[in-house]
Amino acid sequence: MSSAPDASPKHPANVKVPFTQDEIDRLIEQFDPESNFRRLAGLSALIVTVLAVGLSAFHYYTAGFGLHNEIAHRAIHLTVVLALCFLVFPRQHRLPGPWEWVVSLGLVAFYVLLGWGLLQDLGDAVSGGARASFIAVLVALSGLSLPLRSYDGSSTRISWRDWIFAIAAASFSLYLLLFFDEIFIQRPGQHTPADLMMGVVAVIMVVEATRRTMGIFLPLLAIATVLYGIFGPYLPGGLAHRGYSVPRVIAHLYKGTEGIYGIPVGVVATFVFHFVLFGIMAQLTGLGQLFVNLATIAAGRFAGGPAKVSVVSSGLFGMISGSAIANTVTTGVMTIPLMKKVGFKPRFAGAVEASASCGGQITPPIMGAAAFIMAETLGIPYNSLILVAIVPALLHYMAILFMVHLEAKRLRLAGMDPSEIPSLTLVLKTSWHLFIPLVVMVTLLLMQYTPFLAAFWGITLSVACSWIPKLLGPMGHNMSGLAIGPRGLIEGFEMGAKAALGIGAACACVGFVLGITTLTGMGFKFSAWVIELSGVAAHAVKAMDALGLFDLRQLTILFGLLFTAGACIVMGAGVPTTPTYIILAAIVAPAMEQLGVPQLATHFFVFYYGVLADVTPPVALAAFAAAGIAGSEPMRTGMTAFRLSMGKALVPFAFVYSPSLLLVGFTWASFGVALVSIVVGILGLGAAYTGFVARPIGRLVFVLLNVLSLALVFANPVVSAICVPAVLAILFWHARAPTTQAAMPAQST
C-alpha cells in the first residue's frame, strides 16, 4: 500500500526541513516505482483526474452500500486500473545495453506463441475475417511493446502508443462486463473464439501494465509459469506434467476466479483500495504530522533522540501507510537531518529510517496489501489478523529501538534540544479531532464489522472531522489540520486511485502464477522439493549431533525456513512484498503444513521476510531512498540497514516454533516462555551486531551471543532456562562496566 507524496506532513515550524515538497515528491518517485507518476497538464490531466476520481468514488460507494458480484466488481476495477497504468506511469528506465531489446523481443515471441497456438487449436472455428482481425491486433500490440523511442511518452506527456495500450487494457474487462450474462449465465464453462482471443489480449496487457509499473522481473516470472503450463510434457524429470493447450490455459487465466480475476485482485478491489484511500485522506487532514509530533514528545529527549523519534514516528505513520518507501521519505526528511545533527553518521541515519519504515506493512490497523490477501486466503477475518499482528509489530520496533539506543550510548549522543520538542498538552489540544476517524475505524473493526465498511466510515469522518476547527469558530482558530473541501476531496480521491495502480497490476499478473499452480499442481511439486532438501540438510546435521541435542523434525523445519527466507530476500530484490508473499506462500505453505507448522505461522513468516527484503541489498529500495536524503552511499546504507535488521530477523522463526505469539494454540505459559525467549534473543543479537553495550564486545562474546540468541528461537523451556540467564548475564556484565574512553567509532558494516 502506498501513501500520497502530496499528502506528506507539514513539519514543525521549529524544525528546519532541508527539502522542498517538490524534492520530497521526486525522491518518492525516484525510488518507488509505484509512485513514479507523470506530471500531466491540460486535457490529458483532466481525463486522468476524471478516471481516477471516478474509480475512487466507485470504491467509496461500494464500501458503504454493497459490492457487486465478484467477477463484475473485479472487472470494473481492472478496467480503470489497467487503463490508468498506461496513462499515469511513464516507461520504466531501460535495461542496460542490449538487454531492453532482448527482453522486448522475448515478450513479442511469447505473445506470438499464444496467438499462433490459439489459432492452431481453434482451426476452422475462426472465420477468415475474425482471424485477420485478431492477427492485426496481435501484431499491433507486439510491435507497440518494442522499445522504440518514437513510441515513448515522457514524464509530462502521454504518447499515442499509451492511449492505444490504455484502450486495449480496458477492453478485455469491458468485454466481460458487456457480455456478462451470456458468458457466465447462459454458457458457463463454454468458450467461444471471441472469448479466447480477448483472453490473449488480456494476458498481453496485464504483462505490459505490470512491466510499466513494476519493472520486468515479475512479468518474466509470470510468463515462465504460463510456459510451464503449456510445455509440461517436454520438461525433464519431476518438472514434467501432462501439459495444457493454449485455449485451456487462456480460459483458465481469463474467465475464472483463479487467474487474472483471482483472490489477489479481489482483495485489492475491496479491502486494499479502501484502506489506501483512507490513508490518503487521513494524511491530508494532518494525521501524519500529529504522529510525528507524538513520536518527538515520546522519544525526543532520550539519548540519540532523533533516531528514536524516527523509529516511533515510522511505527505510528505506518498505521496509515503501508508503503515502506513513502514512509521512509515522508518521515525521513525531518528525522534524518536531525539524526545527523546530533552526531549519527549519515549512512546510519538513513539506515535507521529505512529499517523502521519497513514495519509499516506489518503494523495494524492498516497493514500492507499482503496482510489483506493473507486474511482472505486463510479465511481469517481481518479484524482478527489485526490482533495477531500486534506482537510481531512491537517486536519489530523493539529490535530497532534497542540497537539505536546502544549506538547512541556508544557515540555518547544526547537527546533533542527541548525547544525542538512540542508540548503534549498543546498537541492534544490542537489536534484531538484528527484521532476521531482512526478510533472509529478501529472500533468498527474490533466490533466485527467488515473492513471496507470500517474504511468507508474512516474516509467519511476524515473529511467531516477536518472541518471541526472551522465549525468551532473562534475556539478552533488555533487547532491544526487542513479542512478538506471539494478541491481537497478531488485531490485525495485522485491520489488514492493512483496509489493503488501498481499493486492492482501486480496482483493481476500474480494471477498467472496462482492460476497455473492450481491447474498443474506445481505448488505441491515445489513443496515436495522444499521438504526433501530440508530433510537432507537436517539429516546431515543430525549425523554430527553425537549428544542428541537436536530434534530431526525441528531441524527439518529450520532448514525449510532458511530456504524460504533466502527465497524471500532473492525475490524481494525484483518483486514487491505483496507478489513475493503470494507466490512463496502458495509454494512453501503446503510444505510447512506437512511438517506440522500452522498455516498462519508459515504465512506470517513469508510476509515478514518479504517486508525485510526492502532493506536487503542489492536492491534495498527503502534504504536507497533514505540514502538520497542522508547524502550517503546507497549500498553502504543498505548494508547498515541490513545489520540493524538482524535482531528483528529472528522474530519470524519464533512464530513457527512458538505459534502462541500469533495467538495460535494460545496458553499463557507457552506465550510467556516464547515472549521472554524471543525478547532476550533480540537483545542478544542486537548487542552482538552493535558490538557495544557499555564497552565494546569482543569476538568470542559476539559468537557466544549469536549462538545463545539463535537457540532461543526454539522456545524450548529447558533451552530457554539455560540461554536466557546466560544472555542476560553477558549483557549485564558489559552494562555494569563504566566506559571511560571517548565515543567509539561507528561500527563497520
Number of C-alpha atoms within 10 A of each C-alpha: 30 30 32 29 24 17 23 23 21 16 18 16 8 10 14 12 18 12 12 10 18 10 13 21 22 16 23 24 19 16 21 20 20 27 28 24 20 19 13 18 12 7 9 14 18 12 14 19 22 13 18 25 22 17 23 24 16 15 25 25 12 18 22 15 10 12 15 10 8 16 20 18 20 23 23 20 24 28 22 22 27 28 25 28 26 27 23 28 27 23 19 14 10 12 13 8 8 9 11 16 16 13 16 17 17 13 21 21 13 18 21 17 14 26 21 15 15 21 21 13 13 15 10 10 12 16 11 10 9 14 16 12 12 20 17 12 14 22 16 12 21 19 15 17 19 17 16 10 7 9 15 16 19 13 14 16 18 21 16 13 16 24 15 15 23 22 16 22 28 22 19 23 25 18 17 21 17 11 11 14 12 11 19 15 10 10 11 11 12 11 14 13 17 12 19 23 24 21 24 25 24 23 24 22 26 24 24 25 29 27 21 23 27 22 20 20 14 23 24 16 15 20 19 14 20 24 18 22 27 22 17 16 14 13 12 9 7 9 13 16 19 11 19 20 14 26 25 17 25 25 21 21 28 27 23 15 19 21 29 31 27 24 23 32 28 25 23 27 22 22 23 30 29 27 30 31 32 33 32 31 31 26 28 27 25 22 31 29 24 28 21 26 22 21 25 25 19 17 22 26 19 17 22 27 27 29 34 31 30 33 27 25 30 32 29 23 28 32 23 32 32 30 27 33 33 31 31 34 28 30 25 29 24 23 31 31 22 23 29 18 13 19 15 22 17 21 26 29 30 38 34 31 36 36 33 31 36 31 31 29 31 28 29 25 23 26 26 30 29 28 26 23 23 25 19 17 16 11 9 13 17 23 21 14 20 21 14 19 20 16 16 22 20 14 19 26 22 19 25 26 22 19 28 24 20 20 26 23 19 24 18 14 19 17 18 23 11 11 9 15 20 17 15 14 8 12 16 17 14 18 18 14 21 25 15 14 25 25 12 16 24 20 14 19 22 17 11 13 16 17 23 24 21 28 31 24 20 27 23 16 22 29 23 14 21 25 19 17 21 15 12 11 9 9 10 15 12 12 19 22 24 20 20 20 13 9 8 16 16 19 21 26 24 24 26 27 28 30 25 26 29 28 27 27 28 25 26 29 30 28 28 30 29 25 25 25 23 15 19 20 13 21 24 18 16 18 20 17 15 23 21 15 14 22 20 13 16 22 15 12 14 18 9 9 12 8 7 10 8 13 11 15 14 14 19 25 24 20 19 25 22 14 15 22 23 15 17 26 25 18 21 27 22 18 25 21 30 26 25 27 29 24 19 20 24 21 22 25 24 22 25 25 15 12 15 12 19 18 18 22 26 25 27 25 24 26 26 26 24 30 27 25 29 30 32 25 23 18 20 27 25 34 36 30 29 32 26 18 26 26 14 19 14 25 18 19 32 32 22 26 31 25 21 28 25 20 28 28 20 22 25 25 24 26 27 27 20 27 22 23 27 22 19 16 12 13 11 9 10 17 20 13 19 25 19 15 27 31 21 22 32 29 22 27 29 29 24 26 20 25 23 23 25 19 19 16 19 12 11 8 14 18 13 17 27 18 16 21 29 20 19 28 26 21 22 17 14 8 15 24 14 14 22 21 12 18 23 16 12 17 20 13 13 17 14 11 11 9 14 8 8 9 13 14 10 14 13 10 12
